[in-house]
Amino acid sequence: MDNEVSAVEAAPYELLLDTPSTALEPAAAELPASAVELPAPVPEPIAPRTSAWRRAGEEIVAAVQTLLSAAVYATLIVTFCVQVARVDGLSMAPTLEDQDRLIVNKLVYQFGDPQPGDIVMLYYPVDPDKMFVKRVIAQEGDTVRIVDGRVYVNELPLADDYVPSEFRSHDDLGPTVVQPGYYFVLGDHRNNSLDSRHWGPVPKKYIVGKVNVRWWPLQDARLF
């Protein structure tokens, strides 16, 4: 029995010896790592480097373009929409004082006409290089008459409580009819104003825009 057991145990060794020589070669998984060929790594594309001078130049160009765009927009706004103005004198006191800063709406009269009571900026008819600020009193077709400083429009007394008694004049005028396309304007300080009493009604083309805001001094800021 012991011999039989020995024979059975020895059989595997003998069988291995009878197998072809190739069966004794190690499997690929058992080969050392150095013997396995790996695919060569693919190099990643390298992004081109932009020089610092080129980046600085691009930033400068962008900044100049922004400034030019802002200047164009500001020019368009000032030309067609609004204008900032400064009061020089007391002809509109006490409503407006000397050195007040105003915002003038230049677009409003492109779609409508000045109305009595509007405070407007206009070219001085005698010297269009200068600008005045006055109040519209009457429009085309209205009849204006002044008696001892009291203003009448179409024979009705003008509601001008904004004029203090000490600022009223005592002159006489008219009656005069405002011609088509023209406006009769007065300063609120009747004793200290050159206006339609001196150079007649003004054409609409001379009216630049409507005063909408006094923004300076800040404590006196208001809308009109």
C-alpha positions as CSV (number, residue, x, y, z in Angstrom):
1,M,0.0,0.0,0.0
2,D,2.8,2.4,0.8
3,N,4.3,1.8,-2.6
4,E,1.1,2.4,-4.3
5,V,0.7,5.7,-2.6
6,S,4.2,6.6,-3.6
7,A,3.5,5.7,-7.2
8,V,0.5,7.9,-7.3
9,E,2.3,10.9,-5.8
10,A,5.1,10.5,-8.3
11,A,2.9,10.4,-11.3
12,P,2.4,14.2,-11.7
13,Y,6.2,14.7,-11.9
14,E,6.5,12.1,-14.6
15,L,3.6,13.6,-16.5
16,L,5.3,17.0,-16.4
17,L,8.4,15.5,-17.8
18,D,6.4,14.0,-20.7
19,T,4.7,17.3,-21.8
20,P,6.3,19.4,-24.6
21,S,9.0,21.9,-23.7
22,T,6.8,24.8,-24.4
23,A,4.6,24.0,-21.5
24,L,7.5,24.8,-19.3
25,E,7.7,28.4,-20.5
26,P,6.3,31.0,-18.1
27,A,3.0,32.7,-19.0
28,A,3.0,36.3,-20.3
29,A,1.4,37.4,-17.0
30,E,4.4,36.0,-15.2
31,L,7.0,37.9,-17.3
32,P,8.8,40.8,-15.6
33,A,7.3,44.2,-16.3
34,S,10.4,45.2,-18.3
35,A,9.6,42.5,-20.8
36,V,6.1,43.9,-21.6
37,E,6.0,46.5,-24.4
38,L,3.7,49.5,-23.6
39,P,2.5,52.0,-26.2
40,A,4.5,55.2,-26.4
41,P,2.8,58.2,-24.7
42,V,1.3,60.7,-27.0
43,P,2.7,64.2,-26.3
44,E,0.0,66.8,-25.4
45,P,-0.2,69.9,-27.7
46,I,1.6,72.9,-26.2
47,A,-0.4,76.1,-26.3
48,P,1.5,79.0,-27.8
49,R,2.7,81.5,-25.2
50,T,1.6,85.1,-25.6
51,S,4.2,87.6,-24.7
52,A,3.6,90.1,-21.9
53,W,4.1,93.0,-24.4
54,R,1.4,91.7,-26.7
55,R,-1.0,91.2,-23.8
56,A,-0.3,94.8,-22.6
57,G,-0.9,96.1,-26.1
58,E,-4.2,94.4,-26.4
59,E,-5.3,95.8,-23.0
60,I,-4.3,99.3,-24.0
61,V,-6.3,99.0,-27.3
62,A,-9.3,97.7,-25.4
63,A,-9.1,100.6,-22.9
64,V,-8.8,103.2,-25.8
65,Q,-11.8,101.7,-27.5
66,T,-13.9,101.9,-24.3
67,L,-12.9,105.6,-23.8
68,L,-13.8,106.4,-27.4
69,S,-17.1,104.7,-27.2
70,A,-17.9,106.6,-24.0
71,A,-17.0,109.9,-25.7
72,V,-19.2,109.1,-28.6
73,Y,-22.1,108.2,-26.4
74,A,-21.6,111.4,-24.3
75,T,-21.5,113.5,-27.4
76,L,-24.7,112.0,-28.7
77,I,-26.4,112.5,-25.4
78,V,-25.3,116.1,-25.1
79,T,-26.1,116.8,-28.8
80,F,-29.6,115.3,-28.9
81,C,-30.9,114.5,-25.4
82,V,-29.7,116.6,-22.5
83,Q,-27.3,119.4,-21.6
84,V,-25.9,120.6,-18.4
85,A,-26.1,124.4,-18.0
86,R,-25.1,127.0,-15.4
87,V,-27.1,130.0,-14.5
88,D,-25.2,133.3,-14.9
89,G,-27.1,136.2,-13.4
90,L,-30.3,136.8,-11.5
91,S,-32.9,137.3,-14.2
92,M,-34.8,134.2,-13.1
93,A,-34.5,134.9,-9.4
94,P,-35.9,133.8,-7.0
95,T,-36.8,130.6,-9.0
96,L,-33.2,130.2,-10.2
97,E,-30.2,131.8,-8.5
98,D,-26.8,132.8,-9.9
99,Q,-24.5,129.8,-10.4
100,D,-27.2,127.2,-10.2
101,R,-26.5,124.0,-12.2
102,L,-29.3,122.8,-14.4
103,I,-30.1,119.8,-16.6
104,V,-31.9,120.8,-19.8
105,N,-34.0,118.3,-21.7
106,K,-33.3,118.9,-25.4
107,L,-35.4,116.1,-26.7
108,V,-38.8,117.1,-25.3
109,Y,-39.5,119.8,-27.9
110,Q,-38.7,117.4,-30.8
111,F,-42.0,115.7,-30.0
112,G,-44.1,118.6,-28.7
113,D,-44.2,122.4,-28.3
114,P,-43.2,124.6,-25.4
115,Q,-46.1,125.4,-23.0
116,P,-46.8,128.5,-21.0
117,G,-45.0,128.1,-17.6
118,D,-42.1,126.1,-19.0
119,I,-38.7,127.3,-18.0
120,V,-36.6,127.1,-21.2
121,M,-33.0,127.6,-22.3
122,L,-32.8,129.6,-25.5
123,Y,-30.4,131.4,-27.8
124,Y,-30.3,135.1,-27.3
125,P,-32.0,136.5,-30.4
126,V,-29.7,139.6,-30.5
127,D,-26.5,137.4,-30.2
128,P,-27.1,133.7,-30.8
129,D,-23.7,132.9,-29.4
130,K,-25.2,133.5,-26.0
131,M,-27.9,131.5,-24.2
132,F,-30.5,132.7,-21.7
133,V,-32.9,130.9,-19.4
134,K,-36.5,132.4,-19.4
135,R,-40.1,131.3,-18.7
136,V,-42.6,130.9,-21.5
137,I,-45.5,133.2,-20.9
138,A,-47.5,132.9,-24.2
139,Q,-47.5,130.9,-27.4
140,E,-48.5,131.6,-31.0
141,G,-51.9,133.3,-31.4
142,D,-52.0,134.6,-27.8
143,T,-52.4,138.3,-27.1
144,V,-50.0,139.7,-24.5
145,R,-50.5,143.0,-22.6
146,I,-48.6,144.5,-19.7
147,V,-50.1,147.2,-17.6
148,D,-48.0,148.7,-14.8
149,G,-46.0,145.5,-14.6
150,R,-49.1,143.2,-14.5
151,V,-49.1,140.7,-17.3
152,Y,-52.3,139.7,-19.1
153,V,-52.6,136.9,-21.6
154,N,-55.7,137.0,-23.8
155,E,-57.1,139.6,-21.4
156,L,-56.7,137.3,-18.4
157,P,-54.2,138.2,-15.6
158,L,-51.2,135.9,-15.5
159,A,-51.0,133.7,-12.4
160,D,-47.4,134.6,-11.6
161,D,-47.3,134.3,-7.8
162,Y,-43.7,133.1,-8.2
163,V,-42.7,136.7,-8.8
164,P,-42.2,138.6,-5.4
165,S,-43.7,142.1,-5.3
166,E,-40.2,143.6,-5.0
167,F,-39.2,141.9,-8.3
168,R,-42.1,143.3,-10.3
169,S,-41.6,146.0,-12.9
170,H,-44.0,148.9,-13.6
171,D,-43.7,149.0,-17.4
172,D,-46.4,148.9,-20.0
173,L,-46.5,146.9,-23.2
174,G,-48.9,146.0,-26.0
175,P,-51.2,144.5,-26.7
176,T,-49.2,142.3,-29.0
177,V,-50.1,139.1,-30.8
178,V,-47.6,136.3,-30.8
179,Q,-47.0,135.2,-34.4
180,P,-47.1,131.6,-35.5
181,G,-44.0,129.6,-34.5
182,Y,-43.0,132.1,-31.8
183,Y,-43.1,132.4,-28.0
184,F,-43.3,135.3,-25.6
185,V,-40.8,134.8,-22.7
186,L,-40.1,136.7,-19.5
187,G,-37.6,136.5,-16.7
188,D,-39.0,135.9,-13.2
189,H,-37.0,138.9,-11.9
190,R,-38.9,141.4,-14.0
191,N,-36.8,144.3,-12.8
192,N,-33.6,142.6,-13.9
193,S,-34.3,140.7,-17.1
194,L,-33.8,141.1,-20.8
195,D,-36.6,139.3,-22.5
196,S,-39.5,139.5,-25.0
197,R,-40.3,143.0,-23.7
198,H,-37.0,144.2,-25.2
199,W,-36.4,141.9,-28.3
200,G,-39.9,140.5,-29.0
201,P,-41.1,136.9,-29.1
202,V,-38.5,134.2,-30.0
203,P,-38.9,131.5,-32.7
204,K,-39.2,127.9,-31.6
205,K,-35.9,127.1,-33.4
206,Y,-34.1,129.3,-30.9
207,I,-35.5,127.3,-27.9
208,V,-32.8,124.7,-27.0
209,G,-34.8,122.7,-24.5
210,K,-36.8,122.6,-21.2
211,V,-35.1,123.0,-17.8
212,N,-36.1,119.8,-16.0
213,V,-33.7,119.7,-13.0
214,R,-31.7,122.0,-10.7
215,W,-29.1,119.6,-9.3
216,W,-26.8,122.1,-7.6
217,P,-26.7,123.3,-4.9
218,L,-27.7,119.9,-3.6
219,Q,-29.8,121.3,-0.8
220,D,-31.9,123.2,-3.3
221,A,-32.2,120.4,-5.9
222,R,-35.6,120.2,-7.5
223,L,-37.6,119.2,-10.5
224,F,-39.4,121.6,-12.8
